[in-house]
Amino acid sequence: MKTQSLLLFVLVPLVAALAPLRPGDTRVLDTCVGQRGAVFVLESSEPLRLDVRAVSGEAEPTHFDLSNLEEGTRVVAARLLIWDARGRPDEPILAVAVEAGGRTAYYYVERAQDGSAHCEPIFTSDGKPFRIADFHNPGSDSIEIAFRRGYVGVRGPLDPLEERYYVNECPPLRRAARLIDPRSGEELQLDGR
């Protein structure tokens, strides 16, 4: 089991960015360990459908249908977080980057009460896309998502480094969310506000 877990966490992110998804293919996008130790896998078998399943196969997969997003949109990156918030154990939530018309849009995605995917827009960027560098729960019901583009090498910047942090202290409440530039401390405008 340790070897299998190691392979999931090391090889999965490397393979995820390879060839475009073809009909019938399933691509693993991310893995995550829940608070109870179960390993979960985020995978895609259709351009705008993401599935989260426990590796053990004990529970039914959770489906996220993103077809309500703009026509021509495709998922280019996604990160998975499993948490025990609001009394729902091992609840999957996602940070997703989608591309449409040369722009990249970034979303926080959770399941709505009716089981559908609720996509909360964070921001949109032009040019080289941001990576979803980190997604975690620092405690309580809050989430933090770090977005980064550019690279820093041992001898200095390889590309100009730009970062944005999305912080939400109570995800169902949009008013508790902020988007911050950590270098300047400036609060940036969230999409949809």
C-alpha positions as CSV (number, residue, x, y, z in Angstrom):
1,M,0.0,0.0,0.0
2,K,2.9,2.4,0.8
3,T,4.4,1.8,-2.7
4,Q,1.0,2.4,-4.3
5,S,0.5,5.6,-2.3
6,L,4.0,6.8,-3.2
7,L,3.3,6.2,-6.9
8,L,0.0,8.1,-6.7
9,F,1.6,11.1,-5.2
10,V,4.8,11.2,-7.3
11,L,3.8,9.9,-10.7
12,V,0.2,11.1,-11.0
13,P,1.0,14.9,-11.2
14,L,3.7,14.1,-13.9
15,V,1.3,12.1,-16.1
16,A,-1.7,14.4,-15.6
17,A,-0.4,17.1,-18.0
18,L,0.3,14.7,-20.9
19,A,-1.8,14.1,-24.1
20,P,-5.3,15.7,-24.5
21,L,-8.2,13.7,-23.2
22,R,-9.7,11.5,-26.0
23,P,-13.2,9.9,-25.8
24,G,-13.1,6.9,-23.5
25,D,-9.9,8.0,-21.8
26,T,-9.7,8.6,-18.0
27,R,-7.0,11.0,-16.8
28,V,-5.9,11.2,-13.1
29,L,-5.5,14.8,-12.2
30,D,-4.7,14.7,-8.5
31,T,-4.7,12.6,-5.4
32,C,-5.4,13.5,-1.7
33,V,-5.4,11.7,1.6
34,G,-8.5,12.3,3.8
35,Q,-8.4,13.0,7.5
36,R,-9.2,9.4,8.2
37,G,-6.3,8.1,6.0
38,A,-8.2,7.1,2.9
39,V,-6.6,7.9,-0.4
40,F,-8.8,9.7,-2.9
41,V,-8.3,10.2,-6.7
42,L,-9.6,13.1,-8.8
43,E,-10.0,11.9,-12.4
44,S,-11.6,13.1,-15.6
45,S,-13.2,11.0,-18.3
46,E,-15.0,13.8,-20.1
47,P,-13.9,17.4,-20.8
48,L,-16.2,19.0,-18.2
49,R,-16.8,16.1,-15.8
50,L,-14.6,15.4,-12.8
51,D,-15.0,12.4,-10.5
52,V,-13.6,11.8,-7.1
53,R,-13.3,8.3,-5.8
54,A,-11.7,6.5,-2.9
55,V,-8.9,4.2,-4.0
56,S,-10.4,1.5,-1.7
57,G,-13.6,1.6,-3.7
58,E,-15.7,1.5,-0.5
59,A,-17.8,4.6,-1.4
60,E,-19.6,5.7,-4.5
61,P,-17.6,8.3,-6.6
62,T,-18.6,11.9,-6.3
63,H,-19.3,13.5,-9.7
64,F,-18.7,17.2,-10.6
65,D,-20.4,18.2,-13.8
66,L,-19.0,21.5,-15.0
67,S,-21.0,21.7,-18.3
68,N,-22.7,24.9,-17.1
69,L,-19.4,26.7,-17.8
70,E,-18.9,28.7,-21.1
71,E,-19.1,26.7,-24.3
72,G,-15.7,25.6,-25.6
73,T,-14.3,25.4,-22.1
74,R,-11.8,22.7,-21.1
75,V,-10.3,21.8,-17.7
76,V,-6.6,22.4,-17.8
77,A,-5.7,21.8,-14.1
78,A,-7.5,20.7,-11.0
79,R,-6.5,20.1,-7.3
80,L,-8.5,18.1,-4.8
81,L,-9.0,18.7,-1.1
82,I,-10.8,16.3,1.2
83,W,-12.1,17.7,4.4
84,D,-14.6,17.1,7.2
85,A,-16.4,20.4,7.1
86,R,-20.0,21.2,8.1
87,G,-20.5,17.7,9.4
88,R,-19.9,16.0,6.1
89,P,-16.9,13.5,6.5
90,D,-14.5,13.2,3.6
91,E,-16.2,15.9,1.6
92,P,-14.3,16.6,-1.7
93,I,-13.9,20.2,-2.9
94,L,-11.9,21.3,-6.0
95,A,-9.7,24.2,-7.2
96,V,-10.1,24.2,-11.0
97,A,-8.5,26.0,-13.9
98,V,-10.4,26.1,-17.2
99,E,-9.4,27.5,-20.6
100,A,-11.7,29.1,-23.1
101,G,-10.9,31.6,-25.9
102,G,-7.3,32.1,-24.9
103,R,-8.1,33.0,-21.3
104,T,-7.9,30.9,-18.2
105,A,-10.5,31.1,-15.4
106,Y,-10.0,29.8,-11.9
107,Y,-12.8,28.4,-9.8
108,Y,-13.4,26.9,-6.3
109,V,-15.9,24.1,-6.8
110,E,-18.0,22.3,-4.2
111,R,-21.2,20.2,-4.3
112,A,-24.4,22.2,-3.8
113,Q,-27.2,20.9,-1.6
114,D,-28.9,19.2,-4.6
115,G,-25.6,17.4,-5.5
116,S,-24.8,19.5,-8.5
117,A,-21.4,21.2,-8.9
118,H,-21.4,24.8,-7.6
119,C,-18.6,26.8,-9.3
120,E,-17.5,29.9,-7.5
121,P,-15.4,32.2,-9.8
122,I,-12.1,33.4,-8.4
123,F,-10.3,35.3,-11.2
124,T,-9.4,35.2,-14.9
125,S,-6.0,35.6,-16.4
126,D,-4.6,36.3,-19.9
127,G,-1.3,34.9,-21.2
128,K,0.6,32.1,-19.5
129,P,-1.7,30.4,-17.0
130,F,-1.2,30.3,-13.3
131,R,-0.5,26.9,-11.7
132,I,-2.6,25.7,-8.8
133,A,0.4,25.4,-6.5
134,D,-1.4,24.6,-3.2
135,F,-4.9,23.9,-1.9
136,H,-5.4,23.2,1.8
137,N,-7.6,23.7,4.9
138,P,-5.6,25.6,7.5
139,G,-8.3,24.9,10.1
140,S,-12.0,25.2,10.9
141,D,-14.1,25.8,7.7
142,S,-11.5,27.9,5.9
143,I,-9.6,27.1,2.7
144,E,-6.5,28.6,1.0
145,I,-5.6,28.2,-2.6
146,A,-2.2,29.4,-3.9
147,F,-1.8,30.3,-7.6
148,R,1.6,30.8,-9.1
149,R,3.1,31.5,-12.5
150,G,6.8,31.9,-13.4
151,Y,9.6,30.0,-11.8
152,V,12.5,30.8,-9.4
153,G,15.7,29.0,-10.0
154,V,18.6,28.4,-7.6
155,R,20.5,31.3,-9.2
156,G,17.5,33.6,-9.4
157,P,14.3,34.0,-11.3
158,L,13.9,32.0,-14.5
159,D,10.6,33.7,-15.2
160,P,9.0,36.6,-13.3
161,L,7.2,35.1,-10.4
162,E,3.6,36.1,-9.8
163,E,1.4,34.7,-7.1
164,R,-2.2,35.1,-5.9
165,Y,-3.8,33.6,-2.8
166,Y,-7.5,32.9,-2.5
167,V,-8.6,32.8,1.1
168,N,-12.1,32.0,2.3
169,E,-12.9,31.7,5.9
170,C,-16.4,30.2,5.3
171,P,-16.7,28.8,1.7
172,P,-20.5,28.9,1.4
173,L,-20.4,32.6,2.2
174,R,-18.8,34.6,-0.7
175,R,-18.4,37.7,1.5
176,A,-15.8,35.8,3.6
177,A,-13.5,35.4,0.5
178,R,-10.5,37.5,-0.6
179,L,-7.9,37.3,-3.4
180,I,-4.5,38.7,-2.3
181,D,-1.2,39.6,-4.0
182,P,1.3,38.4,-1.4
183,R,4.1,40.7,-2.6
184,S,2.1,44.0,-2.3
185,G,-0.5,42.8,0.2
186,E,-3.0,44.3,-2.2
187,E,-6.5,42.8,-2.3
188,L,-7.4,42.0,-5.9
189,Q,-10.9,42.0,-7.4
190,L,-12.7,38.6,-7.3
191,D,-14.5,37.6,-10.5
192,G,-18.3,37.9,-10.2
193,R,-18.2,40.8,-7.7
